[in-house]
Amino acid sequence: MRQGFFSDAEFRKVAANLPTHLQDFALFGYLTGWRKGEIASLLWDEVEGDVIRLRAEHSKNGESRIVTFETGELAELMARRQAARGVPTPTGVALAKYIFHHKGEPIGDFRKAWATACKLAGVEHRLFHDLRRTAVREMLRSGVHESTARKISGHKTASMLQRYNIQSESDIREAMQLRETRIATRQQENRLAILPVTKAVQ
């Protein structure tokens, strides 16, 4: 099973090397864990207030789902997309119907641009789908309940979701260091607890 994940720094480097019209597209995938085809299908008609609704026919698992963007980086992203909605035409400015577009047209295949950006960022052979793995793992580690994470990402079962909650060597190393620190702290506390009490001089 593939175990490709991005650190935040790695993703930011990749995004910075993507063409401008793909940067927010990739960021949306990084923040939500939605699939490439699902993101490409999103229409402004599917935005209600601060809610984006993915239609069932555009979802790989056949179920509609939502994501909200009340605050934070996703809200900033959507504000940029709103500002970029106008598309110059010979007869004036038209409004793009897709949230993510290139000169008004839906985002198509960009494997070459993605591979180039990954190479420039020093993380060759990473896939766009690795953003999905990363988003799911970070949601779980941030304390998001598993059922909620599945609602956001579109995983039907817990077992499918848990495939992405993989512990890396650095995770295990950090855990063992924390464990050793805790043991050492307890040993120190125990030593202090058994020290003889010196009676005060009368």
C-alpha positions as CSV (number, residue, x, y, z in Angstrom):
1,M,0.0,0.0,0.0
2,R,1.3,3.4,-0.9
3,Q,2.3,5.6,2.1
4,G,2.9,9.0,0.4
5,F,2.3,12.0,2.7
6,F,3.2,15.7,2.6
7,S,4.6,17.7,5.5
8,D,3.2,21.2,5.5
9,A,6.5,22.7,4.3
10,E,6.7,20.2,1.5
11,F,3.2,21.0,0.3
12,R,3.8,24.8,0.4
13,K,6.9,24.3,-1.8
14,V,5.0,22.2,-4.3
15,A,2.1,24.7,-4.4
16,A,4.5,27.6,-5.0
17,N,5.9,25.9,-8.0
18,L,2.5,25.2,-9.6
19,P,1.0,27.5,-12.2
20,T,-1.1,30.2,-10.6
21,H,-4.5,28.7,-11.7
22,L,-3.6,25.4,-9.9
23,Q,-2.3,26.7,-6.6
24,D,-5.7,27.1,-5.0
25,F,-6.9,23.9,-6.5
26,A,-4.1,22.0,-4.8
27,L,-4.6,23.9,-1.5
28,F,-8.3,22.9,-1.5
29,G,-7.2,19.3,-1.8
30,Y,-4.7,19.7,0.9
31,L,-7.2,21.2,3.3
32,T,-10.2,19.0,2.6
33,G,-8.9,15.7,1.3
34,W,-11.3,15.8,-1.7
35,R,-10.4,13.9,-4.9
36,K,-9.0,15.7,-7.9
37,G,-12.1,15.0,-10.0
38,E,-14.4,16.1,-7.2
39,I,-12.6,19.5,-6.9
40,A,-12.6,20.0,-10.6
41,S,-16.4,19.5,-10.8
42,L,-17.3,22.2,-8.2
43,L,-19.6,24.9,-9.4
44,W,-20.5,28.3,-7.9
45,D,-24.1,27.1,-8.0
46,E,-23.1,24.6,-5.3
47,V,-22.0,27.3,-2.9
48,E,-24.5,28.4,-0.3
49,G,-23.2,31.0,2.1
50,D,-20.1,29.4,3.7
51,V,-21.0,25.9,2.6
52,I,-19.7,24.1,-0.5
53,R,-21.9,21.1,-1.5
54,L,-20.5,18.3,-3.7
55,R,-23.3,16.7,-5.7
56,A,-23.7,13.0,-5.5
57,E,-23.2,12.5,-9.2
58,H,-19.7,14.1,-8.9
59,S,-18.7,12.1,-5.8
60,K,-16.8,8.9,-6.3
61,N,-18.7,7.2,-3.5
62,G,-22.1,8.4,-5.0
63,E,-23.0,10.4,-1.9
64,S,-23.4,14.1,-1.6
65,R,-21.3,15.9,1.0
66,I,-20.3,19.3,2.2
67,V,-17.4,21.3,3.6
68,T,-17.7,24.7,5.3
69,F,-15.3,27.7,5.0
70,E,-16.4,30.1,7.8
71,T,-12.9,31.1,8.8
72,G,-9.3,30.3,8.2
73,E,-7.3,29.4,5.2
74,L,-10.2,27.8,3.3
75,A,-12.2,31.1,3.7
76,E,-9.3,33.0,2.3
77,L,-9.1,30.6,-0.6
78,M,-12.7,31.0,-1.4
79,A,-12.4,34.8,-1.3
80,R,-9.6,34.6,-3.9
81,R,-11.7,32.3,-6.0
82,Q,-14.6,34.8,-5.9
83,A,-12.2,37.6,-6.9
84,A,-10.9,35.4,-9.8
85,R,-14.4,34.5,-11.1
86,G,-14.6,37.2,-13.7
87,V,-13.3,36.1,-17.1
88,P,-12.5,38.7,-19.8
89,T,-14.3,38.0,-23.1
90,P,-14.6,39.9,-26.4
91,T,-18.0,41.2,-25.2
92,G,-17.1,42.0,-21.6
93,V,-16.5,40.1,-18.4
94,A,-18.2,36.8,-17.9
95,L,-18.6,34.9,-14.6
96,A,-17.0,31.5,-14.5
97,K,-19.3,28.8,-13.4
98,Y,-16.5,26.6,-12.0
99,I,-14.9,27.5,-8.7
100,F,-11.6,26.4,-10.0
101,H,-11.0,27.3,-13.6
102,H,-8.4,28.4,-16.2
103,K,-9.7,31.3,-18.2
104,G,-13.2,30.1,-17.6
105,E,-12.7,26.5,-18.6
106,P,-12.7,23.6,-16.1
107,I,-9.3,22.4,-14.9
108,G,-8.1,19.5,-17.0
109,D,-5.2,17.1,-16.7
110,F,-2.2,18.6,-15.1
111,R,0.0,15.7,-14.3
112,K,3.0,17.2,-16.1
113,A,2.7,20.5,-14.2
114,W,2.3,18.6,-10.9
115,A,5.4,16.4,-11.6
116,T,7.4,19.5,-12.4
117,A,6.3,21.3,-9.2
118,C,7.2,18.2,-7.1
119,K,10.6,17.9,-8.7
120,L,11.4,21.6,-8.1
121,A,10.2,21.2,-4.5
122,G,12.5,18.2,-4.0
123,V,9.7,15.7,-3.5
124,E,9.6,13.8,-6.8
125,H,7.1,11.0,-7.4
126,R,4.4,12.4,-5.0
127,L,0.9,12.1,-6.3
128,F,-2.0,14.6,-6.0
129,H,-3.8,11.8,-4.2
130,D,-1.2,12.0,-1.5
131,L,-2.9,15.3,-0.5
132,R,-5.9,13.2,0.3
133,R,-3.9,10.9,2.5
134,T,-2.3,13.8,4.2
135,A,-5.6,15.6,4.9
136,V,-7.2,12.6,6.4
137,R,-4.2,11.8,8.7
138,E,-4.0,15.4,9.9
139,M,-7.7,15.5,10.6
140,L,-7.5,12.4,12.8
141,R,-4.4,13.6,14.5
142,S,-6.0,17.0,15.2
143,G,-8.7,15.3,17.1
144,V,-11.5,15.3,14.5
145,H,-13.8,12.4,15.2
146,E,-13.4,9.5,12.7
147,S,-17.1,9.7,11.5
148,T,-16.7,13.4,10.9
149,A,-13.5,13.0,9.0
150,R,-15.2,10.4,6.8
151,K,-18.1,12.8,6.1
152,I,-15.6,15.4,4.9
153,S,-13.3,13.1,2.9
154,G,-16.0,10.9,1.5
155,H,-14.7,7.6,2.8
156,K,-17.5,5.1,3.2
157,T,-16.0,2.9,5.9
158,A,-13.7,3.3,8.9
159,S,-11.3,0.7,7.5
160,M,-10.7,2.8,4.4
161,L,-10.0,5.9,6.4
162,Q,-7.6,4.1,8.8
163,R,-5.4,3.1,5.9
164,Y,-4.2,6.7,5.8
165,N,-3.6,7.0,9.5
166,I,-0.2,5.4,9.1
167,Q,2.6,6.0,11.6
168,S,5.9,7.0,10.0
169,E,9.3,6.3,11.5
170,S,9.5,9.9,12.8
171,D,6.1,9.5,14.5
172,I,7.3,6.4,16.2
173,R,10.6,8.0,17.1
174,E,8.8,11.0,18.7
175,A,6.5,8.6,20.6
176,M,9.4,6.7,22.0
177,Q,11.1,9.9,23.1
178,L,8.0,11.1,24.8
179,R,7.7,7.7,26.5
180,E,11.3,7.8,27.7
181,T,10.8,11.3,29.0
182,R,7.7,10.3,30.9
183,I,9.5,7.3,32.5
184,A,12.4,9.4,33.5
185,T,10.0,12.0,35.1
186,R,8.2,9.3,37.1
187,Q,11.5,7.8,38.3
188,Q,12.7,11.2,39.4
189,E,9.3,11.7,41.3
190,N,9.7,8.4,42.9
191,R,13.2,9.1,44.1
192,L,12.1,12.4,45.6
193,A,9.2,10.6,47.3
194,I,11.5,8.2,49.2
195,L,14.1,10.7,50.3
196,P,14.5,10.7,54.1
197,V,13.0,13.7,55.8
198,T,15.7,15.6,57.7
199,K,14.5,16.7,61.1
200,A,14.9,20.2,62.1
201,V,17.6,21.0,64.6
202,Q,16.0,21.8,68.0
